[in-house]
Amino acid sequence: MAIILQQPVTVFDGVTQFSAKKAVIELHDDDHFVLYKIDEATGAITETVMNVWLKDLVVGGSQAMLTFTSAGVKKRVDFSFGSRAALAMGGVAGIAVSGALAKNSGIGAWVEAFKSRGVPVKFISFGKVMGISLAITGALLVVVVVIAVASSM
């Protein structure tokens, strides 16, 4: 059982940033997935959160975050804290930096590995999120302009 992919991530036990813990995810050549928490000082494993076969795993997420669900347990992991922090800066620069960090986080390799092994994956890339946001903004602007023109007549 050799490790194909291994990556340090942050796992969340709750919805807030305060629930974040350092963790590692691994994909093994026998189609086995492991998520475990580590001690930040020593790197030692403190808790195995998931240890499942890929056939029992469902993956979702967007930008630089993935969710792993198996047997009723759902865990959210962050591949790039910097990506979320840059997005919080706002503006075009924040969006550009966030996108670059998400792209370089390694999440793409994981999404492709899961898909190639038949894992159900519902993932929206950073580019798609931005495209959808821009399309909605554009549609709203068109509606506002149409209303303004119609009301001035």
Residue pairs with C-beta under 8 A, 6 or more apart in sequence:
1 28
1 29
1 30
1 32
2 28
2 29
3 26
3 27
3 28
3 29
4 27
4 28
4 29
4 113
5 25
5 26
5 27
5 109
5 110
5 113
6 24
6 25
6 26
6 27
7 24
7 25
7 79
7 106
7 110
8 22
8 23
8 24
8 38
9 23
9 24
9 25
9 77
9 78
9 79
10 20
10 21
10 22
10 23
10 77
10 78
10 81
11 20
11 21
11 22
11 23
11 35
11 37
11 49
11 75
11 76
11 77
12 19
12 20
12 21
12 75
12 76
12 77
12 78
13 19
13 21
20 78
21 37
22 37
22 38
22 39
22 40
23 35
23 36
23 37
23 38
23 49
23 77
24 35
24 36
24 38
25 33
25 34
25 35
25 77
25 110
26 33
26 34
26 35
27 33
27 110
27 113
27 114
28 34
31 53
31 54
31 55
31 117
32 51
32 52
32 53
32 54
33 50
33 51
33 52
33 53
33 54
33 57
33 68
34 48
34 50
34 51
35 48
35 49
35 50
35 51
35 68
35 75
35 77
36 45
36 46
36 47
36 48
36 49
37 45
37 46
37 47
37 49
38 44
38 45
38 46
39 45
39 46
49 73
49 75
50 68
50 70
50 73
50 75
52 70
52 71
54 114
54 117
54 118
54 119
55 118
56 70
56 71
57 68
57 69
57 70
57 114
57 119
58 68
58 69
58 70
58 119
58 120
59 66
59 67
59 68
59 69
59 111
59 114
59 119
59 120
59 121
59 122
59 123
60 66
60 67
60 69
60 121
60 122
60 123
61 67
61 76
61 107
61 122
61 123
61 124
62 123
62 124
62 125
62 126
62 129
63 83
63 84
63 87
63 98
63 102
63 124
63 125
63 126
63 129
64 78
64 79
64 80
64 83
64 84
64 101
64 102
64 105
64 107
64 126
65 76
65 77
65 78
65 79
66 76
66 77
66 79
66 107
66 110
66 111
66 123
67 74
67 75
67 76
67 77
68 74
68 75
68 77
69 75
78 84
79 102
79 105
79 106
79 107
79 110
80 101
80 102
80 104
80 105
80 107
82 101
83 98
83 99
83 101
83 102
83 105
83 126
84 98
86 94
86 97
86 98
86 101
87 94
87 95
87 98
88 94
89 97
95 130
98 126
99 126
99 127
99 130
102 125
102 126
103 126
108 125
111 121
111 123
114 121
115 121
124 132
